[in-house]
Amino acid sequence: MAQLAVLGHPVSHSRSPAMQNAALAALGLEGWRYQAIDAAPDAFEMTVRELAAVGYAGVNVTVPHKETALMLADEASEASQQIGAANTLVFDGKRIEAHNTDADGLLASLPESPRDRRVLVLGAGGAARAALWALRWEGAQVDVWNRTPERAEEICAELGGTATLAPRQESYDLIVNTSAAGLGGEDPFEHLPLSRDGFAEAQTVVDMVYGERRSPLLKAAEGARAAAVDGLEILVQQGARSLEIWTGRSPDLDVMRVAARDW
């Protein structure tokens, strides 16, 4: 049996096990299993090395471990090195290989290329790093806002883009929320530099936060007839790319979407 997992803290809310196990079953990989494992920051390295030692094929890594995951790798993809974070680890014995599928997952979720578009990224964590790197790689002009301005300035100094203190919501073609605002059920508009009625029809709005219901951010965007992309679609796209890395097989995206949404 080949074992896979997602490591995070907390991680009980993750839909990755339902999604990935459905994909594995659809591929006929009956001996493969994927589970969620809660790993606190002080136990993360030990957990990763133990899973590698007992024969796991690999793991996904989510908040708050993506930057630490890269540091544990013996070998890392160019994308994960440039982003400075990894969300996918492959184990070969005790050897650890790091990848980042968040960047490809975001780009695959967009309705059109971001090339030459004005983009606002909200947040400055691991997901923001992947978004900033991917969008600039594709030729977008990217501004970054974070509640702690210094963090926005730091990732822009590393990856490009421009830190902004007071973004003008209506001036962007694409808005990507990578922050946790709204994750706990709170009103994201109380924490982000956006107004509920400030979206426009020509915009695309991405919210990496997902839950049982459509996020308030995406509801407001859809109310303005903007294109809306939720975190579940990005989860599906990046998860599919992780599964391809581990198994060498291309999973059925529709199977993954249904499993993720019906969780």
NORUR-V856057 format. One record per backbone hydrogen bond with DSSP energy under -1.0 kcal/mol. CO is the residue of the C=O (numbers start at 1). NH is the residue of the N-H. If there is no record, write none. Layout:
BEGIN
CO|NH, CO|NH
END
This chain:
BEGIN
2|33, 3|57, 4|35, 5|60, 6|37, 7|62, 8|39, 11|14, 15|19, 16|20, 17|21, 18|22, 19|23, 20|24, 21|25, 22|26, 23|27, 24|29, 25|28, 28|30, 29|32, 31|2, 33|4, 35|6, 37|8, 40|43, 43|47, 44|48, 45|49, 46|50, 47|51, 48|52, 49|53, 50|54, 51|56, 52|55, 57|91, 59|89, 60|7, 62|65, 63|9, 65|69, 66|70, 66|86, 67|71, 68|72, 70|73, 75|98, 77|81, 78|82, 79|83, 80|84, 80|85, 87|61, 88|99, 89|59, 90|97, 92|95, 95|92, 96|74, 96|75, 97|90, 98|77, 99|87, 99|88, 101|105, 102|106, 103|107, 104|108, 114|117, 117|141, 118|173, 118|174, 119|143, 120|176, 121|145, 122|178, 125|129, 126|130, 127|131, 128|132, 129|133, 130|134, 131|135, 132|136, 133|137, 134|138, 135|140, 136|139, 139|116, 141|119, 142|162, 143|121, 144|164, 145|123, 148|151, 148|152, 149|153, 150|154, 151|155, 152|156, 153|157, 154|158, 155|159, 156|160, 162|144, 168|171, 169|172, 173|204, 174|120, 175|206, 176|122, 177|208, 180|183, 182|185, 187|190, 188|191, 188|192, 192|194, 195|198, 200|203, 203|227, 204|175, 205|229, 206|177, 215|219, 216|220, 217|221, 218|222, 219|223, 221|226, 222|225, 227|205, 229|207, 230|234, 231|235, 232|236, 233|237, 234|238, 235|239, 236|240, 237|241, 238|242, 239|243, 240|244, 241|245, 242|246, 243|247, 244|248, 252|256, 253|257, 254|258, 255|259, 256|260, 257|261, 258|262
END
